[in-house]
Amino acid sequence: QVQLVESGGGLVQAGGSLRLSCVASGRTFSSYVMGWFRQAPGKEREFVGASRWSIDNTYYADSVKGRFTISRDNAKNTVYLQMNSLKPEDTAVYYCAGRPPGRVDSWAGALSYEHWGQGTQVTVSS
């Protein structure tokens, strides 16, 4: 059974940093696109960034570009989201997601991801 488990969320002041982790189990995700999404109360789920495991190819939403960085540890089947210079508008539940290879649609589309974690809350105070 495929499982994604996020951790690392919490409360931080504006300008601070957090690192989220997503551990994947149940299969090898080396060829998967691993994405991060977030959802604030009353808003739609929003793409944050995504990375393919097997090649050095990462894509970010404009709202986080230059502040957030996705990395991965293939040996640990883990993907990370390093968040720096956090702003109150970054407050949301953050989700890790996995999408199988072979798709040609945008990495930013939530519907293209088959596996989702339970989410971790990030709260940025002003």
Disulfide bonds with the S-S distance in Angstrom:
Cys22-Cys96 2.06
